[in-house]
Amino acid sequence: MSANRASEATAAAGGPQAAGGGTGDGDRAAADTYDVIVLGGGPTGENLADRVHAAGLSAVLVEHELVGGECSYWACMPSKALLRPVTARSEARRVPGLKDAAAGPLDAPAVLAHRDAFASYWKDDGQVRWLDSAGIDLVRGRGRLVGPRRVAVDGGRTLLARHAVAVCTGSRPVLPDVPGLAEAGPWTSRDATSAKSVPGRLVIVGGGVVGVEMATAWRALGAAVTLLVRGDGLLPRMEPFAGQLVAESLAEAGVTLRTGVEVREVRREAPGRPLTVHLDTGDALIADELLIATGRAPRTEDLGLETVGLTPGGWLDVDETLRVTGVPGGWLYGAGDVNHRALLTHQGKYQARIAGAAIAARARGVPILETDRWGAHSASADRHAVPQVVFSDPEAAAVGLSAAEAERAGYRIRVVDHDLGAVAGASLYADGYRGRARMVVDLDREVLLGATFVGPGVGELLHSATVAVAGEVPIERLWHAVPAYPTISEIWLRLLETYRGD
Ligand SMILES: Cc1cc2nc3c(=O)[nH]c(=O)nc-3n(C[C@H](O)[C@H](O)[C@H](O)COP(=O)(O)OP(=O)(O)OC[C@H]3O[C@@H](n4cnc5c(N)ncnc54)[C@H](O)[C@@H]3O)c2cc1C
């Protein structure tokens, strides 16, 4: 904590602390010195700063937009606030006694107001208060590396790290190189999660998680939605039945799904006017808004990576402790979206916990066993047990490897499928419950490699599978993990019975 006190003293004195000895780079320029500098105040950066601070190191967070990052204002929180009323209404419509009450349209202004509240009205006062209470300093402005362990922030301030700089700058949406697209002012995920009114006609390009979730939300809010997909189905990273069930349900909700199509050109005559989306099939669609949800790029292009021998613009290559490879001295870390291991808030926060522990251990001279799978300093879950929920209607939830991924990785596997609607808990949950479950078993070790559930409410079922996959719980022991009756979790019994041939 002594370093932290030094930074407080600096602030009280109203001026920067001169960089002291022990930094090893011999730079004499005045700089505020901290044990750890965190670049980017999204969920990853906030958690990383918190972890190192809890371990007794001083930390400063540099953020050039809103503390809380993409997740809080333009991703997880606003999108889930838009989607929760959609799934709640849909489930209520399938419960006797509520059907009529839930028959009407959603109150779009109320849903948008609820979304605004969950995005904290795009203000970060609450998160800044939390930083303050946690004892983490905040510097507002864009940060750039200007040499080893040295960060310059817009406005002229320079920071120096005794132990580590952690890059947690996240990712941004990318626009494909389509003629007229950029000029037409398309929506990105930011617009789709923060729009103030419901567009009449919305065309969405991309059948991944963002495309599917936003099609679900805006269709239920009243937009006429067309979903354009280059491949042959939705949610291509999941088991194929996930995309199929979600596609069927989107079609029932009135979404027009077109697969195997590409956008060739986009034109908007003037701002505020409809746009025309020309397809490679020769036809064209007229829309009020066009959402591009085709992928993301790392925010590393203007970070000064070249000043420490790295190439700017790419995803950061890191080891299992989240330390950036190829940097002499090993003081640079990259956690969260920016390293492309798993573009999810909970994985970023997990990486923050692992990196924070590794930074603190190295600062104390404690040996690191980074190859120690499931050890305190190895982000093993990124490789073996990443959970993800798609908050569509029905939800799709998966952890670990799909059958195709397990086969590609060379495992000898058995795939066990079951109808999720066949368990008592599911039929009580909603009339005509439709869903499916799959587990992928490693035959050599008799443990789960992955599991996928599709159906209403399955997001809350996922953590049981995550525990089984990350814990490498033997199938025989899972037989003793008794699911409560009558819950949807009884699907575990059916899957295990099928596996055992009972
Ligand atoms: C529509 C949508 C919905 C999503 N829903 C979910 C969900 O339900 N669950 C889930 O787990 N994930 C979800 N995600 C993914 C999730 O948003 C990201 O994985 C998460 O935000 C990554 O966190 P991060 O801290 O790595 O980066 P970010 O949240 O992007 O934060 C990075 C921060 O760094 C700042 N920054 C960048 N460069 C600099 C610089 N040079 N100097 C200072 N500051 C800088 C940025 O301003 C930003 O605040 C969703 C994504 C999208 C697009």
The ligand as an SDF file (V2000), in Angstrom:
LIG
                    3D

 53 58  0  0  0  0  0  0  0  0999 V2000
  -24.4890   -5.7810  -28.3040 C   0  0  0  0  0  0  0  0  0  0  0  0
  -23.5670   -6.5480  -27.4110 C   0  0  0  0  0  0  0  0  0  0  0  0
  -24.0840   -7.2980  -26.3860 C   0  0  0  0  0  0  0  0  0  0  0  0
  -23.2470   -8.0150  -25.5460 C   0  0  0  0  0  0  0  0  0  0  0  0
  -23.7980   -8.7570  -24.5400 N   0  0  0  0  0  0  0  0  0  0  0  0
  -23.0110   -9.4590  -23.7080 C   0  0  0  0  0  0  0  0  0  0  0  0
  -23.5660  -10.2270  -22.6480 C   0  0  0  0  0  0  0  0  0  0  0  0
  -24.7700  -10.2980  -22.4800 O   0  0  0  0  0  0  0  0  0  0  0  0
  -22.7160  -10.9010  -21.8410 N   0  0  0  0  0  0  0  0  0  0  0  0
  -21.3670  -10.8570  -22.0180 C   0  0  0  0  0  0  0  0  0  0  0  0
  -20.6490  -11.5140  -21.2630 O   0  0  0  0  0  0  0  0  0  0  0  0
  -20.7990  -10.1370  -23.0200 N   0  0  0  0  0  0  0  0  0  0  0  0
  -21.5940   -9.4310  -23.8590 C   0  0  0  0  0  0  0  0  0  0  0  0
  -21.0250   -8.6770  -24.8530 N   0  0  0  0  0  0  0  0  0  0  0  0
  -19.5500   -8.5900  -24.9430 C   0  0  0  0  0  0  0  0  0  0  0  0
  -19.0200   -7.5640  -23.9030 C   0  0  0  0  0  0  0  0  0  0  0  0
  -19.6230   -6.3180  -24.1120 O   0  0  0  0  0  0  0  0  0  0  0  0
  -17.5060   -7.4380  -24.0160 C   0  0  0  0  0  0  0  0  0  0  0  0
  -16.9310   -8.7210  -23.9890 O   0  0  0  0  0  0  0  0  0  0  0  0
  -16.9550   -6.5980  -22.8620 C   0  0  0  0  0  0  0  0  0  0  0  0
  -17.4790   -5.2930  -22.8740 O   0  0  0  0  0  0  0  0  0  0  0  0
  -15.4270   -6.5520  -22.9350 C   0  0  0  0  0  0  0  0  0  0  0  0
  -14.9500   -5.8560  -21.8220 O   0  0  0  0  0  0  0  0  0  0  0  0
  -13.5260   -5.1250  -21.8810 P   0  0  0  0  0  0  0  0  0  0  0  0
  -13.3570   -4.5140  -20.5400 O   0  0  0  0  0  0  0  0  0  0  0  0
  -12.5100   -6.0620  -22.3750 O   0  0  0  0  0  0  0  0  0  0  0  0
  -13.7000   -3.9920  -22.9870 O   0  0  0  0  0  0  0  0  0  0  0  0
  -14.7230   -2.7730  -23.1040 P   0  0  0  0  0  0  0  0  0  0  0  0
  -15.9840   -3.0250  -22.3850 O   0  0  0  0  0  0  0  0  0  0  0  0
  -14.7960   -2.4700  -24.5570 O   0  0  0  0  0  0  0  0  0  0  0  0
  -13.9990   -1.5990  -22.3520 O   0  0  0  0  0  0  0  0  0  0  0  0
  -12.8070   -1.0440  -22.8480 C   0  0  0  0  0  0  0  0  0  0  0  0
  -12.6800    0.3670  -22.3290 C   0  0  0  0  0  0  0  0  0  0  0  0
  -11.4120    0.8860  -22.7090 O   0  0  0  0  0  0  0  0  0  0  0  0
  -11.5600    2.2510  -23.0610 C   0  0  0  0  0  0  0  0  0  0  0  0
  -10.4240    2.6050  -23.9120 N   0  0  0  0  0  0  0  0  0  0  0  0
  -10.1140    2.1130  -25.1320 C   0  0  0  0  0  0  0  0  0  0  0  0
   -8.9560    2.6220  -25.5690 N   0  0  0  0  0  0  0  0  0  0  0  0
   -8.5220    3.4650  -24.5990 C   0  0  0  0  0  0  0  0  0  0  0  0
   -7.3760    4.2860  -24.4560 C   0  0  0  0  0  0  0  0  0  0  0  0
   -6.4180    4.3150  -25.3960 N   0  0  0  0  0  0  0  0  0  0  0  0
   -7.2540    5.0310  -23.3350 N   0  0  0  0  0  0  0  0  0  0  0  0
   -8.2140    4.9900  -22.3600 C   0  0  0  0  0  0  0  0  0  0  0  0
   -9.3070    4.2270  -22.4450 N   0  0  0  0  0  0  0  0  0  0  0  0
   -9.4600    3.4600  -23.5490 C   0  0  0  0  0  0  0  0  0  0  0  0
  -12.9010    2.2920  -23.7490 C   0  0  0  0  0  0  0  0  0  0  0  0
  -13.4350    3.6130  -23.7520 O   0  0  0  0  0  0  0  0  0  0  0  0
  -13.7070    1.3270  -22.9010 C   0  0  0  0  0  0  0  0  0  0  0  0
  -14.3610    2.0000  -21.8440 O   0  0  0  0  0  0  0  0  0  0  0  0
  -21.8460   -7.9700  -25.7380 C   0  0  0  0  0  0  0  0  0  0  0  0
  -21.3000   -7.2210  -26.7830 C   0  0  0  0  0  0  0  0  0  0  0  0
  -22.1520   -6.5180  -27.6160 C   0  0  0  0  0  0  0  0  0  0  0  0
  -21.5540   -5.6950  -28.7170 C   0  0  0  0  0  0  0  0  0  0  0  0
  1  2  1  0
  2  3  1  0
  2 52  2  0
  3  4  2  0
  4  5  1  0
  4 50  1  0
  5  6  2  0
  6  7  1  0
  6 13  1  0
  7  8  2  0
  7  9  1  0
  9 10  1  0
 10 11  2  0
 10 12  1  0
 12 13  2  0
 13 14  1  0
 14 15  1  0
 14 50  1  0
 15 16  1  0
 16 17  1  0
 16 18  1  0
 18 19  1  0
 18 20  1  0
 20 21  1  0
 20 22  1  0
 22 23  1  0
 23 24  1  0
 24 25  2  0
 24 26  1  0
 24 27  1  0
 27 28  1  0
 28 29  2  0
 28 30  1  0
 28 31  1  0
 31 32  1  0
 32 33  1  0
 33 34  1  0
 33 48  1  0
 34 35  1  0
 35 36  1  0
 35 46  1  0
 36 37  1  0
 36 45  1  0
 37 38  2  0
 38 39  1  0
 39 40  1  0
 39 45  2  0
 40 41  1  0
 40 42  2  0
 42 43  1  0
 43 44  2  0
 44 45  1  0
 46 47  1  0
 46 48  1  0
 48 49  1  0
 50 51  2  0
 51 52  1  0
 52 53  1  0
M  END
$$$$
